[in-house]
Amino acid sequence: MGENEDRMHPFDINMPYNSPSTPVDYSPFSDSFEHMPPYMSYHPPPSNPDDLRQEVPPTSIVPTDTTFEQNLGSTSRMTAESCLDADDMVFDINEYLEGTTVVDDDEVRVEAPRSGMEFDSMKDLTAYYKQYAKQEGFGVRTQRTRKDDEGRPVYVTVGCARGGKYNPTNNNISKPRPTTRTDCKARVNATLSKNDKWVFTTVENVHNHITVSPKKTRFLRSHKHLDEYSQRILDLNDRAGIRMNKNFYSLVVDAGGFENLQFQEKDCRNFIDKARHLRLGKGGGEALNQYFQRMRDRNDGFVSNMDLDDEGRLRNVFWADARSRAAYEYFGDVVTFDTTYLTNRYGMPFAPFVGVNHHGQSILLGAGLLSNEDTETFVWLFRMWLDCMNGRAPKAMITDQDRAMKSAIAIVFPETRHRYCLWHIMRKLPEKLGSHAQFNAGLKTDLHTALYDSHTSGEFEESWGQVITKYDLHGNKWLQSLYEERSFWVPAYLKSVFWAGMSTTQRSESMNAFFDGYVHSGTTLKEFVDQFDNALRKKVELETMADFNSNNQTIPCVSHFNIEKQFQRLYTNAKFKEVQRELLGLMCCNCSLVSTEGCILKYQVLDEISTDDHIKTLDFCVYYNEEEVEVKCTCALFQTRGILCRHALRVCQLKKINVLPNVYVLDRWRKDLKRTYTLVRSSYDDQRDRADARNYERVLKRCSKLATKISSDNEKISAFLRVVDEFETKCEGSTLESAYEQTKAKANVVLDKGKKIRSPNVVRGKGRPPSKRKVPPVEKLATKRKKSTSRKILVDETQLGETSGSEQHQFDDGVDVGTQNSIFTQSTAEICRRE
């Protein structure tokens, strides 16, 4: 198409139009247009364009009349004011007077259909007629098919796509929809003969409409084709998160222009929707169930549980992949759990179990989607998770201040040390005490001092009582409830427990924030789990990169302290940086011996700590056992974080200890240990795992590498193409099924027959804190109108597509278990967001 675009249609110039009966006045250019056919004024096209082509030889595409060329040249000079030269005129004629078409040089021109033509199969028949229709400039469709008793086609009618009459279905007659139907009679009828040949019985080649030019045949539906190469590029870019407009434009650039593509952006969008349907499944509960079944079939380590109500509607979901279960063996001692994240169109809160790895990074240890946030629901989820982890409960757990979670943890994890998120509690101070007259004049500072500067529980209780008395807060119920639960959130009560550096649920929230780029409030359940899987791949990649950097990069020491070199050799880079921060803090510590009792030495360490606007000095006690080489500080940094504090390091420096005992080097932070969970894959539902996909990538990479080498040598290219042609000839007998058709065929999963998992009801949980942004009145009005319209649409769709007993905010995909061809009834109403 590319090199013939500027060639003229046969009927544009040499077309034997009949001259009108009366002369046409071409003044003031009558002399120049004397020999020119009157094509500049519009006449209805002839009923049969084939008759026009009979007198034009196939080679007569460009006019050769020198007289005409002279006249056309003179006309160009005379009409210089209009800025049209001869080439422009020819191009305009070729573009807009569409009656016949020109076939590219690389396409074989077929003869017009006639009665008696035979074909070996219906496929050959339709392929021939489509090629004929493409060169003539019209679309085709199968209008009628008749089968025998055995279901074998014996009669077919293939005709122009504009055949048939327009039957409007839109009730609004003031806005009729455009139609292509003109009741065109161009068609061929074929029947299956006794010798199994398809024979044309009747042929009609006359159209009652104008045909299109070669440039525009790519817009006809029957001539569109999205090839396998483009499909793979689209699917690959979609997996990488590239937006559809850029995804399509990459194909445009690769093809050298829009005109070289046999499809449009809309076709690509439709393909991606189908590919996602095959890859993700469409709908809620049933698609999620099929996904979990496939995961279990592919890997025994994948665990999932779905909680259904009496009506078979999904309530709660839990799942954990094999990598998460393996990682729990190493990092399952401390876990955070949080449910303040809305992720899907059903409003089900995302409930991740999050730990911290040897780099201090968040690592997922299981996840759930909940329809309720009561004690019963949490008990179900915790028990599923405990069973998944072989009955091994975590030693410590951090949650937000939720009574339902507290009760559930006491039931399922009675030996686990439970802690409230300190950040959530301190964030409520302005809300609960901001109205106090002295909140910013000492109350807030004194509360922080009592909380963070108390080394023991006795010191905290004394300081707390002084604050309550000083500011007359005895009647404050919120502070009273906090004091009653002080063992769940005050640091002085939690110093004896290892928290791996976590004091809040920030790990869960950071994990939630990580998934923000992958899921949103309109995500279906199946899409959420799959996108969640994609996000985990990124997490795994970050951990792999951190492992590589720790083993291939060395952070220089900041001192000549041999203990620093010991941690430099053993700890990961992230944890070694924490050790260095403590070493740098040695210059702010003043140490002195207080007392000696046998082999136990007591030291006083004064530490100068810089706050926002001033420097304060804190007093710490360090106990050193000379016989056991054991050191312990009242700050309890090593007990809670696993990093030896600056106060203990100061004592070690005074005692000239060059190498610390192994008890102070935790395996949890070491980089030289081989952890088996890193060998476990994090995803098992990858389309690239198919053998055909791997083979395709292998061939494509090999060919691309070879093309780079020989692209500058024409002889090598010709030799290579000859080899390819010979190989292609040998392979003509074998047909390759589309990879996506194979995926569709393999996607059907046989589950429990007769059962049906319905999508969950839209739930309303605690959610994220409401937005503080002031909404302008205009925006409020627009939102109100939008919601009103959405409610109206919802009522209309409910009446049309759902049963009378369904509720307004219920979403049911209505899919029977075991089939992939699901019917998804999705409301267009806007889902309520917790924001």
Secondary structure, DSSP 8 states (H G I E B T S, - for coil): --TTTTS--HHHHS------SS----TTSTTTTTTS-S-SS-----S-HHHHHTTS-TTTTS---HHHHHHHHHHHHHTGGGT--HHHHHHHHHHH--S-----TTS-------TT-EESSHHHHHHHHHHHHHHHT--EEEEEEEE-TTS-EEEEEEEETT-S------S-TTS-----------EEEEEE-TTS-EEEEEEE---SS----GGGGGGSGGG----HHHHHHHHHHHHTT--HHHHHHHHHHHHTSGGG-SS-HHHHHHHHHHHHHHHH-SSSHHHHHHHHHHHHHH-TT-EEEEEE-TTSBEEEEEEE-HHHHHHHHHH-SEEEE----B-STT--BEEEEEEE-TTS-EEEEEEEE-S--SHHHHHHHHHHHHHHTTT---SEEEE-S-HHHHHHHHHH-TTSEEEE-HHHHHHTHHHHHTTSTTIIIIIHHHHHHHHHS--SHHHHHHHHHHHHHHTT-TT-HHHHHHHHTGGGT-GGGSTTS--TT--STHHHHHHHHHGGGT--TT--HHHHHHHHHHHHHHHHHHHHHHHHHHHH-----SS--HHHHHHHHHB-HHHHHHHHHHHHGGGGEEEEEEEEETTEEEEEEEEEEE-SS-EEEEEEEEEEETTTTEEEETT-HHHHHSS--HHHHHHHHHTT--S--GGGS-GGGBSSS--GGGGS-S----GGGSHHHHHHHHHHHHHHHHHHHHTT-HHHHHHHHHHHHHHHHHTTT-----HHHHHHHHT-----TT---B--B------S--------HHHHHHHHHHHHHHHHHHHHHHHHHS-TT--TTB------TT-S--------S------
